[in-house]
Amino acid sequence: MDVRPKRFWILIGCTAVLPVLYVLVWVTGGTHNAWTHLFYLPIILAALAVNWQASLVIALASGILLSGWMIPRDTVAMVPQLASAWVIRLIMFAAVSLWTSAVVDYLRRRADKLYHETVELTRVQHAAVGALVDLAEMRDQQFTGYHSRRLGAYADVLCTYLQVDPALHRNIVDTIGLHDIGKVAIPDAVLMKPDKLEPHEWEAIKRHPVYGEQILDSICRHAQTTSEAVLSFLRTAREIVAAHHEKFDGSGYPKRLKGEEIPLSARIAAVCDVYDSLRSQRPYKKRYCHETAVQIICKGSGTHFDPEIVDAFLAVQDKFARIWDELGEESVAVETV
């Protein structure tokens, strides 16, 4: 956004107010009263909003308007000002202008430095999230492919349709790829098993949301941040990691949460994750076509999934299909039911 027009109009306003203040000082009796201090306002405003040159010009113009040439000390008795009085006032106006400008310039440079540091920290944050996602997928990369990227794209579509709060929307998109981070704690023999899992093995798999929650809790403890933006980011990540396998009817895991006890972020992640899992090939199954995946999700409305989110999914299902066509796995057979 170009701020130059805004600065121009602020400068015009500061200039236009000077004759108004001059008249106010005249009608209230002259430069012996306190109204002369109002001239500091346009001087300081110009320093804050425009630049030091504009502020200094306003300061010099103010000093001239309040000089002995332009206005007496007492407009009733027409008592003139001492030359030393208005010269000192002029010097004070200029000094305030330059001092304010110097402070503003220092604060702007500090703000720019902090902004660039924040940008760098944000990049590191996203890189760290990406590394965690890569860690979670590294062990079964041949099956997941662009899984995390697709989940982010699905979530973006659903959040847009549902008009989710912008901050939460961004957090869901950025953190949904972490949903299975807890699988790093699952033994390879269980995680990579191509056959049907034994009951005890399935119980081990069902622990991955708990492990993921513990990882996020550890990050929160070590971060020791007070930034609401960062805390919100971590909170959303934790919600998704801990609750993306909960079901709307309370039959999910690990805590058997029900309905709106399940965070919105996790309810959205559940639909995205199941759709992508149905479309993807796994060691124990071939992938399903889009139409079959849609049918399965519809059948889970009110039981597995939040009906409102399923309705949103149905409204944007074509976009889900396009995301899969763009980022999906290739050269795999399609299974229908």
C-alpha positions as a Markdown table, in Angstrom:
| # | Residue | x | y | z |
|---|---|---|---|---|
| 1 | Met | 0.0 | 0.0 | 0.0 |
| 2 | Asp | 1.4 | 3.4 | -1.0 |
| 3 | Val | 1.4 | 5.7 | 2.0 |
| 4 | Arg | 2.5 | 8.8 | 0.1 |
| 5 | Pro | -1.0 | 10.2 | -0.6 |
| 6 | Lys | -1.9 | 9.7 | 3.1 |
| 7 | Arg | 1.3 | 11.6 | 4.2 |
| 8 | Phe | 0.5 | 14.4 | 1.7 |
| 9 | Trp | -3.0 | 14.9 | 3.2 |
| 10 | Ile | -1.6 | 14.9 | 6.7 |
| 11 | Leu | 0.9 | 17.5 | 5.7 |
| 12 | Ile | -1.9 | 19.6 | 4.1 |
| 13 | Gly | -3.9 | 19.3 | 7.3 |
| 14 | Cys | -1.0 | 20.3 | 9.6 |
| 15 | Thr | -0.4 | 23.3 | 7.4 |
| 16 | Ala | -4.0 | 24.3 | 7.2 |
| 17 | Val | -4.4 | 24.2 | 11.0 |
| 18 | Leu | -1.7 | 26.8 | 11.6 |
| 19 | Pro | -3.8 | 29.9 | 10.6 |
| 20 | Val | -6.7 | 28.5 | 12.7 |
| 21 | Leu | -4.4 | 28.3 | 15.8 |
| 22 | Tyr | -3.0 | 31.7 | 15.0 |
| 23 | Val | -6.5 | 33.2 | 15.1 |
| 24 | Leu | -7.3 | 31.3 | 18.3 |
| 25 | Val | -4.2 | 32.8 | 20.0 |
| 26 | Trp | -5.1 | 36.3 | 18.8 |
| 27 | Val | -8.8 | 36.2 | 20.0 |
| 28 | Thr | -7.8 | 34.7 | 23.4 |
| 29 | Gly | -5.5 | 37.7 | 24.1 |
| 30 | Gly | -2.1 | 37.1 | 22.6 |
| 31 | Thr | 1.0 | 35.0 | 23.1 |
| 32 | His | 1.1 | 35.4 | 26.9 |
| 33 | Asn | -1.6 | 32.6 | 27.2 |
| 34 | Ala | -1.2 | 28.9 | 27.1 |
| 35 | Trp | -2.9 | 28.5 | 23.7 |
| 36 | Thr | 0.4 | 29.0 | 22.0 |
| 37 | His | 1.4 | 25.4 | 23.1 |
| 38 | Leu | -1.2 | 24.0 | 20.7 |
| 39 | Phe | 1.3 | 24.7 | 17.9 |
| 40 | Tyr | 3.3 | 21.7 | 19.2 |
| 41 | Leu | 0.6 | 19.4 | 17.9 |
| 42 | Pro | 1.0 | 19.9 | 14.2 |
| 43 | Ile | 4.8 | 19.9 | 14.6 |
| 44 | Ile | 4.7 | 16.5 | 16.4 |
| 45 | Leu | 2.1 | 15.1 | 14.0 |
| 46 | Ala | 4.2 | 16.0 | 11.0 |
| 47 | Ala | 7.2 | 14.3 | 12.6 |
| 48 | Leu | 5.3 | 11.2 | 13.3 |
| 49 | Ala | 3.4 | 10.8 | 10.1 |
| 50 | Val | 5.4 | 12.6 | 7.4 |
| 51 | Asn | 9.2 | 13.2 | 7.9 |
| 52 | Trp | 11.6 | 15.5 | 9.8 |
| 53 | Gln | 11.8 | 18.0 | 6.9 |
| 54 | Ala | 8.0 | 18.6 | 7.0 |
| 55 | Ser | 8.0 | 18.8 | 10.8 |
| 56 | Leu | 10.8 | 21.4 | 10.7 |
| 57 | Val | 9.0 | 23.5 | 8.1 |
| 58 | Ile | 5.8 | 23.4 | 10.3 |
| 59 | Ala | 8.0 | 24.4 | 13.3 |
| 60 | Leu | 9.5 | 27.4 | 11.5 |
| 61 | Ala | 6.2 | 28.5 | 10.1 |
| 62 | Ser | 4.7 | 28.3 | 13.7 |
| 63 | Gly | 7.5 | 30.3 | 15.1 |
| 64 | Ile | 7.1 | 33.0 | 12.5 |
| 65 | Leu | 3.3 | 33.2 | 13.0 |
| 66 | Leu | 3.9 | 33.7 | 16.7 |
| 67 | Ser | 6.8 | 36.2 | 16.2 |
| 68 | Gly | 6.8 | 39.8 | 17.3 |
| 69 | Trp | 6.2 | 40.8 | 13.7 |
| 70 | Met | 2.9 | 38.8 | 13.5 |
| 71 | Ile | 1.2 | 39.0 | 16.9 |
| 72 | Pro | 1.8 | 41.1 | 20.1 |
| 73 | Arg | 2.1 | 39.7 | 23.6 |
| 74 | Asp | -1.3 | 41.2 | 24.5 |
| 75 | Thr | -3.8 | 41.8 | 21.7 |
| 76 | Val | -6.0 | 44.0 | 23.9 |
| 77 | Ala | -3.4 | 46.5 | 25.1 |
| 78 | Met | -1.3 | 45.8 | 22.0 |
| 79 | Val | 1.8 | 45.1 | 24.2 |
| 80 | Pro | 4.6 | 43.9 | 21.9 |
| 81 | Gln | 6.6 | 40.8 | 22.6 |
| 82 | Leu | 10.2 | 40.9 | 23.6 |
| 83 | Ala | 12.4 | 39.7 | 20.7 |
| 84 | Ser | 14.1 | 37.2 | 23.0 |
| 85 | Ala | 10.8 | 35.6 | 24.0 |
| 86 | Trp | 9.6 | 34.8 | 20.5 |
| 87 | Val | 13.1 | 33.8 | 19.3 |
| 88 | Ile | 13.4 | 31.3 | 22.2 |
| 89 | Arg | 9.9 | 30.0 | 21.3 |
| 90 | Leu | 11.0 | 29.6 | 17.6 |
| 91 | Ile | 14.1 | 27.7 | 18.8 |
| 92 | Met | 11.9 | 25.5 | 21.1 |
| 93 | Phe | 9.6 | 24.7 | 18.2 |
| 94 | Ala | 12.6 | 23.6 | 16.0 |
| 95 | Ala | 14.1 | 21.7 | 18.9 |
| 96 | Val | 10.9 | 19.7 | 19.6 |
| 97 | Ser | 10.6 | 19.1 | 15.8 |
| 98 | Leu | 14.1 | 17.7 | 15.5 |
| 99 | Trp | 14.0 | 15.7 | 18.8 |
| 100 | Thr | 10.6 | 14.1 | 17.9 |
| 101 | Ser | 11.8 | 13.3 | 14.4 |
| 102 | Ala | 15.0 | 11.7 | 15.8 |
| 103 | Val | 13.0 | 9.5 | 18.3 |
| 104 | Val | 10.5 | 8.5 | 15.6 |
| 105 | Asp | 13.3 | 7.6 | 13.2 |
| 106 | Tyr | 14.9 | 5.5 | 15.9 |
| 107 | Leu | 11.6 | 3.7 | 16.7 |
| 108 | Arg | 10.9 | 3.1 | 13.0 |
| 109 | Arg | 14.4 | 1.5 | 12.5 |
| 110 | Arg | 13.7 | -0.6 | 15.6 |
| 111 | Ala | 10.3 | -1.6 | 14.3 |
| 112 | Asp | 11.8 | -2.5 | 10.9 |
| 113 | Lys | 14.4 | -4.7 | 12.6 |
| 114 | Leu | 11.8 | -6.4 | 14.8 |
| 115 | Tyr | 9.6 | -6.9 | 11.7 |
| 116 | His | 12.4 | -8.6 | 9.8 |
| 117 | Glu | 13.3 | -10.7 | 12.8 |
| 118 | Thr | 9.6 | -11.8 | 13.1 |
| 119 | Val | 9.6 | -12.7 | 9.4 |
| 120 | Glu | 12.7 | -14.8 | 9.9 |
| 121 | Leu | 11.2 | -16.5 | 13.0 |
| 122 | Thr | 8.0 | -17.2 | 11.0 |
| 123 | Arg | 10.1 | -18.8 | 8.3 |
| 124 | Val | 11.9 | -20.9 | 10.9 |
| 125 | Gln | 8.5 | -21.8 | 12.4 |
| 126 | His | 7.2 | -23.1 | 9.1 |
| 127 | Ala | 10.5 | -24.8 | 8.4 |
| 128 | Ala | 10.2 | -26.6 | 11.7 |
| 129 | Val | 6.6 | -27.6 | 11.0 |
| 130 | Gly | 7.7 | -28.9 | 7.6 |
| 131 | Ala | 10.5 | -30.9 | 9.2 |
| 132 | Leu | 8.1 | -32.5 | 11.7 |
| 133 | Val | 5.8 | -33.4 | 8.9 |
| 134 | Asp | 8.7 | -34.9 | 6.9 |
| 135 | Leu | 9.7 | -36.8 | 10.0 |
| 136 | Ala | 6.2 | -38.3 | 10.3 |
| 137 | Glu | 6.0 | -39.2 | 6.6 |
| 138 | Met | 9.6 | -40.4 | 6.2 |
| 139 | Arg | 8.9 | -43.9 | 7.4 |
| 140 | Asp | 6.1 | -44.5 | 4.9 |
| 141 | Gln | 6.9 | -41.9 | 2.3 |
| 142 | Gln | 6.1 | -44.2 | -0.6 |
| 143 | Phe | 2.5 | -44.4 | 0.5 |
| 144 | Thr | 1.9 | -40.8 | 1.6 |
| 145 | Gly | 3.5 | -38.8 | -1.2 |
| 146 | Tyr | 2.0 | -35.3 | -1.1 |
| 147 | His | -0.4 | -36.2 | 1.7 |
| 148 | Ser | 0.4 | -33.2 | 3.9 |
| 149 | Arg | 0.2 | -30.7 | 1.0 |
| 150 | Arg | -3.2 | -32.1 | -0.1 |
| 151 | Leu | -4.5 | -31.9 | 3.4 |
| 152 | Gly | -3.6 | -28.2 | 3.6 |
| 153 | Ala | -5.3 | -27.6 | 0.3 |
| 154 | Tyr | -8.5 | -29.5 | 1.3 |
| 155 | Ala | -8.6 | -27.6 | 4.6 |
| 156 | Asp | -8.2 | -24.3 | 2.9 |
| 157 | Val | -11.2 | -25.1 | 0.7 |
| 158 | Leu | -13.4 | -26.2 | 3.6 |
| 159 | Cys | -12.4 | -23.3 | 5.9 |
| 160 | Thr | -13.2 | -20.8 | 3.1 |
| 161 | Tyr | -16.6 | -22.4 | 2.5 |
| 162 | Leu | -17.4 | -22.5 | 6.3 |
| 163 | Gln | -16.1 | -18.9 | 6.7 |
| 164 | Val | -13.9 | -20.0 | 9.6 |
| 165 | Asp | -12.2 | -17.2 | 11.5 |
| 166 | Pro | -9.2 | -16.0 | 9.4 |
| 167 | Ala | -6.6 | -16.7 | 12.1 |
| 168 | Leu | -8.0 | -20.2 | 12.8 |
| 169 | His | -8.3 | -20.8 | 9.1 |
| 170 | Arg | -4.6 | -20.0 | 8.6 |
| 171 | Asn | -3.6 | -22.1 | 11.6 |
| 172 | Ile | -5.6 | -25.2 | 10.4 |
| 173 | Val | -4.0 | -25.0 | 6.9 |
| 174 | Asp | -0.5 | -24.6 | 8.4 |
| 175 | Thr | -0.7 | -27.3 | 11.0 |
| 176 | Ile | -3.0 | -30.0 | 9.6 |
| 177 | Gly | 0.1 | -31.8 | 8.1 |
| 178 | Leu | 1.2 | -32.5 | 11.7 |
| 179 | His | -1.8 | -34.7 | 12.4 |
| 180 | Asp | 0.1 | -38.0 | 12.4 |
| 181 | Ile | 3.3 | -36.8 | 14.0 |
| 182 | Gly | 2.7 | -39.2 | 16.9 |
| 183 | Lys | 3.3 | -42.1 | 14.5 |
| 184 | Val | 7.1 | -41.6 | 15.0 |
| 185 | Ala | 6.6 | -43.4 | 18.3 |
| 186 | Ile | 4.9 | -46.4 | 16.7 |
| 187 | Pro | 7.2 | -49.4 | 16.0 |
| 188 | Asp | 8.0 | -50.0 | 12.3 |
| 189 | Ala | 6.8 | -53.6 | 12.6 |
| 190 | Val | 3.3 | -52.3 | 13.4 |
| 191 | Leu | 3.2 | -49.1 | 11.3 |
| 192 | Met | 4.5 | -50.8 | 8.1 |
| 193 | Lys | 2.7 | -54.1 | 8.5 |
| 194 | Pro | 1.0 | -55.0 | 5.2 |
| 195 | Asp | -1.4 | -57.5 | 6.8 |
| 196 | Lys | -4.4 | -57.0 | 9.1 |
| 197 | Leu | -3.3 | -55.7 | 12.5 |
| 198 | Glu | -3.6 | -57.9 | 15.6 |
| 199 | Pro | -5.7 | -56.3 | 18.4 |
| 200 | His | -2.7 | -55.3 | 20.4 |
| 201 | Glu | -1.1 | -53.8 | 17.3 |
| 202 | Trp | -4.2 | -51.8 | 16.6 |
| 203 | Glu | -4.2 | -50.5 | 20.2 |
| 204 | Ala | -0.6 | -49.4 | 19.6 |
| 205 | Ile | -1.7 | -47.5 | 16.4 |
| 206 | Lys | -4.5 | -45.8 | 18.4 |
| 207 | Arg | -1.9 | -44.4 | 20.7 |
| 208 | His | -0.4 | -42.1 | 18.1 |
| 209 | Pro | -2.7 | -39.1 | 18.8 |
| 210 | Val | -1.6 | -39.3 | 22.5 |
| 211 | Tyr | 2.1 | -39.4 | 21.5 |
| 212 | Gly | 1.5 | -36.5 | 19.1 |
| 213 | Glu | -0.2 | -34.5 | 21.8 |
| 214 | Gln | 2.8 | -35.2 | 24.1 |
| 215 | Ile | 5.2 | -33.9 | 21.4 |
| 216 | Leu | 3.2 | -30.7 | 21.0 |
| 217 | Asp | 3.0 | -30.2 | 24.8 |
| 218 | Ser | 6.8 | -30.6 | 24.9 |
| 219 | Ile | 7.2 | -27.9 | 22.2 |
| 220 | Cys | 4.8 | -25.6 | 24.2 |
| 221 | Arg | 6.8 | -26.1 | 27.4 |
| 222 | His | 10.2 | -25.4 | 25.7 |
| 223 | Ala | 8.9 | -22.5 | 23.6 |
| 224 | Gln | 7.9 | -20.5 | 26.7 |
| 225 | Thr | 6.4 | -17.9 | 24.4 |
| 226 | Thr | 3.9 | -15.2 | 25.4 |
| 227 | Ser | 2.9 | -14.4 | 21.8 |
| 228 | Glu | -0.8 | -15.0 | 21.3 |
| 229 | Ala | -0.2 | -15.7 | 17.6 |
| 230 | Val | 2.3 | -18.5 | 18.4 |
| 231 | Leu | 0.2 | -19.9 | 21.2 |
| 232 | Ser | -2.8 | -20.0 | 18.9 |
| 233 | Phe | -0.8 | -21.7 | 16.3 |
| 234 | Leu | 0.4 | -24.4 | 18.8 |
| 235 | Arg | -3.0 | -24.7 | 20.3 |
| 236 | Thr | -4.6 | -25.5 | 16.9 |
| 237 | Ala | -1.8 | -28.0 | 16.1 |
| 238 | Arg | -2.4 | -29.7 | 19.4 |
| 239 | Glu | -6.2 | -29.9 | 18.8 |
| 240 | Ile | -5.7 | -31.5 | 15.4 |
| 241 | Val | -3.0 | -33.9 | 16.5 |
| 242 | Ala | -5.0 | -35.0 | 19.6 |
| 243 | Ala | -8.5 | -35.2 | 18.1 |
| 244 | His | -8.5 | -36.0 | 14.4 |
| 245 | His | -9.5 | -39.6 | 15.1 |
| 246 | Glu | -12.4 | -38.6 | 17.4 |
| 247 | Lys | -15.9 | -39.3 | 15.9 |
| 248 | Phe | -18.9 | -37.1 | 16.1 |
| 249 | Asp | -21.0 | -39.9 | 17.8 |
| 250 | Gly | -18.3 | -40.4 | 20.5 |
| 251 | Ser | -17.0 | -43.7 | 19.2 |
| 252 | Gly | -13.6 | -42.4 | 18.2 |
| 253 | Tyr | -10.3 | -42.4 | 19.9 |
| 254 | Pro | -8.3 | -41.7 | 22.1 |
| 255 | Lys | -10.7 | -39.8 | 24.4 |
| 256 | Arg | -14.1 | -40.7 | 22.9 |
| 257 | Leu | -15.0 | -37.0 | 22.5 |
| 258 | Lys | -18.5 | -36.4 | 21.1 |
| 259 | Gly | -20.0 | -33.6 | 19.0 |
| 260 | Glu | -18.7 | -30.2 | 19.7 |
| 261 | Glu | -16.5 | -31.5 | 22.4 |
| 262 | Ile | -14.2 | -32.2 | 19.4 |
| 263 | Pro | -12.5 | -28.9 | 18.4 |
| 264 | Leu | -13.6 | -27.5 | 15.0 |
| 265 | Ser | -10.1 | -27.7 | 13.7 |
| 266 | Ala | -10.1 | -31.5 | 14.4 |
| 267 | Arg | -13.5 | -32.0 | 12.9 |
| 268 | Ile | -12.4 | -30.3 | 9.7 |
| 269 | Ala | -9.1 | -32.3 | 9.7 |
| 270 | Ala | -11.0 | -35.6 | 10.1 |
| 271 | Val | -13.0 | -35.1 | 6.8 |
| 272 | Cys | -9.8 | -34.0 | 5.0 |
| 273 | Asp | -7.7 | -36.9 | 6.3 |
| 274 | Val | -10.3 | -39.6 | 5.6 |
| 275 | Tyr | -11.0 | -38.3 | 2.1 |
| 276 | Asp | -7.3 | -38.4 | 1.3 |
| 277 | Ser | -6.8 | -41.8 | 2.9 |
| 278 | Leu | -9.6 | -43.2 | 0.9 |
| 279 | Arg | -8.1 | -41.8 | -2.3 |
| 280 | Ser | -4.6 | -43.0 | -1.4 |
| 281 | Gln | -3.0 | -46.5 | -1.7 |
| 282 | Arg | -2.0 | -48.1 | 1.5 |
| 283 | Pro | -0.2 | -51.4 | 2.3 |
| 284 | Tyr | -3.5 | -52.9 | 3.2 |
| 285 | Lys | -5.7 | -51.5 | 0.4 |
| 286 | Lys | -5.9 | -50.0 | -3.0 |
| 287 | Arg | -7.2 | -46.5 | -3.5 |
| 288 | Tyr | -10.9 | -45.6 | -4.0 |
| 289 | Cys | -12.2 | -43.3 | -6.7 |
| 290 | His | -13.6 | -39.8 | -5.9 |
| 291 | Glu | -17.2 | -40.9 | -6.1 |
| 292 | Thr | -16.7 | -43.8 | -3.7 |
| 293 | Ala | -14.8 | -41.7 | -1.2 |
| 294 | Val | -17.7 | -39.1 | -1.3 |
| 295 | Gln | -20.3 | -41.9 | -0.7 |
| 296 | Ile | -18.3 | -43.2 | 2.3 |
| 297 | Ile | -18.0 | -39.8 | 3.9 |
| 298 | Cys | -21.7 | -39.1 | 3.4 |
| 299 | Lys | -22.5 | -42.4 | 5.1 |
| 300 | Gly | -20.4 | -41.2 | 8.1 |
| 301 | Ser | -22.3 | -37.9 | 8.5 |
| 302 | Gly | -23.6 | -37.7 | 12.1 |
| 303 | Thr | -21.6 | -40.7 | 13.2 |
| 304 | His | -18.0 | -40.3 | 12.1 |
| 305 | Phe | -18.2 | -36.7 | 10.9 |
| 306 | Asp | -19.9 | -33.4 | 11.8 |
| 307 | Pro | -22.9 | -33.1 | 9.5 |
| 308 | Glu | -22.3 | -29.4 | 8.9 |
| 309 | Ile | -18.8 | -30.1 | 7.7 |
| 310 | Val | -20.0 | -33.0 | 5.5 |
| 311 | Asp | -22.5 | -30.6 | 3.9 |
| 312 | Ala | -19.7 | -28.2 | 3.3 |
| 313 | Phe | -17.6 | -31.0 | 1.8 |
| 314 | Leu | -20.4 | -32.0 | -0.5 |
| 315 | Ala | -20.6 | -28.4 | -1.7 |
| 316 | Val | -16.9 | -28.2 | -2.6 |
| 317 | Gln | -16.2 | -31.9 | -3.5 |
| 318 | Asp | -15.3 | -30.9 | -7.0 |
| 319 | Lys | -12.4 | -28.8 | -5.6 |
| 320 | Phe | -11.3 | -31.8 | -3.5 |
| 321 | Ala | -11.2 | -33.9 | -6.7 |
| 322 | Arg | -9.2 | -31.3 | -8.6 |
| 323 | Ile | -6.7 | -31.1 | -5.7 |
| 324 | Trp | -6.2 | -34.8 | -5.9 |
| 325 | Asp | -5.8 | -34.7 | -9.7 |
| 326 | Glu | -3.1 | -32.1 | -9.3 |
| 327 | Leu | -1.2 | -33.5 | -6.2 |
| 328 | Gly | -2.4 | -37.1 | -6.0 |
| 329 | Glu | -0.5 | -40.4 | -6.3 |
| 330 | Glu | 0.0 | -41.7 | -9.8 |
| 331 | Ser | 0.1 | -45.1 | -11.4 |
| 332 | Val | -1.9 | -47.0 | -8.8 |
| 333 | Ala | -5.0 | -49.1 | -9.3 |
| 334 | Val | -8.4 | -47.8 | -8.3 |
| 335 | Glu | -10.8 | -49.9 | -6.2 |
| 336 | Thr | -14.5 | -49.3 | -6.1 |
| 337 | Val | -17.2 | -50.6 | -3.9 |
